[in-house]
Structures are given as C-alpha cells and as structure tokens.
Amino acid sequence: MWTTKQQDFPSVLIEMGFVSNYEDAMALANSTDQDGIAQAIVDGIKEYVTRSGVSSY
C-alpha cells in the first residue's frame, strides 16, 4: 500500500478488476462498463458524504 501511505492527504486505492482476468479485462475495456464503474464510485462517494455529515467537499 505504498501508494496510499506516501500521501500527505487521505487517499483511497480502488481496484476495479484485474487485467490478467479475461472477464475483468473485457469489462474494463468496454465503455459501457467503464461508465457503470465510474457511476458506482460517484454513488459511493456521495453516500459516504451524506452518511458522514460532511457539509462541503
């Protein structure tokens, strides 16, 4: 987790699949699946902000 520990601010590493896995690689290369993955990340951030009571971000 060197990537997240070397930051001066809170960070998150999100792994959405593995290119060594055929099904993951196909999903990651598909623009519709990419949009779904991006939307899921946005939805998760919005839910976190709502639940945590953060007033601005």
C-alpha positions as CSV (number, residue, x, y, z in Angstrom):
1,M,0.0,0.0,0.0
2,W,2.9,2.3,-0.6
3,T,0.8,4.3,-3.0
4,T,-1.7,5.4,-0.3
5,K,0.9,5.7,2.6
6,Q,3.1,8.2,0.7
7,Q,0.5,10.9,0.5
8,D,0.1,14.0,2.7
9,F,-3.7,13.7,2.5
10,P,-6.3,11.0,2.9
11,S,-6.3,8.6,-0.1
12,V,-8.0,5.5,-1.4
13,L,-6.8,3.0,-3.9
14,I,-9.7,1.5,-5.9
15,E,-9.1,-1.7,-7.8
16,M,-11.9,-2.4,-10.2
17,G,-10.6,-5.6,-11.7
18,F,-7.5,-7.4,-12.9
19,V,-6.3,-7.2,-16.5
20,S,-4.9,-10.7,-16.0
21,N,-8.5,-12.0,-15.6
22,Y,-10.2,-12.3,-19.0
23,E,-13.7,-11.2,-17.9
24,D,-12.3,-8.3,-15.9
25,A,-10.2,-7.2,-18.8
26,M,-13.2,-7.3,-21.2
27,A,-15.3,-5.2,-18.7
28,L,-12.5,-2.7,-18.2
29,A,-12.2,-2.2,-22.0
30,N,-15.9,-1.7,-22.5
31,S,-17.1,1.9,-22.4
32,T,-20.5,1.0,-21.0
33,D,-18.9,-1.0,-18.2
34,Q,-16.4,1.9,-17.6
35,D,-19.4,4.2,-17.2
36,G,-21.0,1.9,-14.7
37,I,-17.8,1.6,-12.7
38,A,-17.4,5.3,-12.6
39,Q,-21.0,5.8,-11.6
40,A,-20.6,3.3,-8.8
41,I,-17.6,5.2,-7.5
42,V,-19.5,8.5,-7.6
43,D,-22.5,6.9,-5.8
44,G,-20.3,5.5,-3.1
45,I,-18.6,8.9,-2.5
46,K,-22.0,10.7,-2.4
47,E,-23.3,8.1,0.1
48,Y,-20.2,8.5,2.3
49,V,-20.5,12.3,2.3
50,T,-24.2,12.0,3.2
51,R,-23.7,9.5,6.0
52,S,-20.6,11.2,7.4
53,G,-22.3,14.6,7.6
54,V,-19.6,16.4,5.7
55,S,-21.0,19.8,4.7
56,S,-18.8,20.5,1.7
57,Y,-16.2,18.8,-0.4
